[in-house]
Every structure is written in structure tokens, then in C-alpha cells.
Amino acid sequence: MTCRSVHVTRYVYLYMLHLLRITSTNEDYIKLVSELDKDLAIRDGNDAPFFAQYNKSDDIKHVVVAYMDNIPVGSGAIKHYADGVIEVKRMYVPPAHRGNGIASTVLRELEAWARELGYHKAILETGKKMVEAIRVYEKNGYTVIPNYGPYAGVDASICFEKVL
């Protein structure tokens, strides 16, 4: 396995944020995704098992973990969806670190990586109850699209896209 460390200096308030490009086997990513899954189980309630089946992290090859003072404070992943289209998955920032621009920084790094891989569009799904996530996506230029794939007709979902 080859891990590429991306030295991106971003200042989030007074802290330096370091982004690491890795795969889904990274222990810090696994820990953050576990926290995400617990949060989603609460927010999604009875719908959690439906969404969980589409959020498997096994074998994702393009993951970004953000570190602040060597502590993992955010993550996200991308995976192939269709020719030229990448799907953003598993975005998460723990509550104590939200509001500092970490999610936007991770998202921009994922988009840059997707462009490097030859993708021209990003799509994603999130829950309508995920108001923080919706704000991040809108702030970063994503627009609402009809629900795609397994989310078509799912009232609890909202889907977005962005031309890269």
C-alpha cells in the first residue's frame, strides 16, 4: 500500500491543518467513520439500516484525513460512480471541531484529487437532517439534483452535484 502525504498548509483559526491522502484501511479514518456511524444511527433512527448499506468503507482507495496538532479532526472519501463522475462519501468532522472550515478543506482536497484522477463531476447524498453537511456542500458550490441511484424516491435524502 502506498500512502501519499499531501502537505497542504491551511490555517483554521490558529491551528495548522495537515491533510493526508490514504486508503480506508487507515486507523484514524476507521475511528472517525465509527464516530460518524454512531452519529448517523442517532440522526437517521429507523432509516439507519437502509443508509448503512450504502456507506461501507471497505476498500475505498481515495480517503483524506485532516490532522490538527497530530489529532485526526476530519475525513472524507471519494469513489468511482460512473465515467467521469466521482461520489463523495463518509465526510465527517467531530462536533468539537466543527465550524472551523475543516470539512470544506477536506472537500476541496477530495475535489482536487478527483480532478487529478480525471473526473469532471462530483455527486453525493446526505440526509435532510444533516443540516451542517448541507451548509458545507452549498457553501462549496454544490447544487441540489434529483436523488440518484439507491436514493431515488427516498424522502430523507438530498443529493448534490458539482462540476469540477
C-alpha angles and dihedrals in degrees: 000000000000119000119194117206111212112204102210115162112209123160115221105187102307098335131093114233119211119196122207123195108214142137131266091268092075111117094222091052091049090052093049092047090051089055089047092051091052090051092048092049088059097042096042096042110175091006092060097095091052093053094039092065090063096044103066112145097197114127099000105156100193115058131149122203120189120213129197113190088346092303118120106242105164146005146184140170142207130209136180113271104166139333106312092356126106125190120221111222141178100011110177141162118177113246093249090061101041121117094038099098095256096127092050091049092050091046093051090050091051090050091050090050091049090053090049088054091052101257119142102187137040124203131183145171128219135168121265087234091060094088094161091054093047090054091050093051094046091047089053096053102266117145129206115258132180110283109272136209114342091001095061108122094009106132094197092060133080121190130204140188138193130190107232 
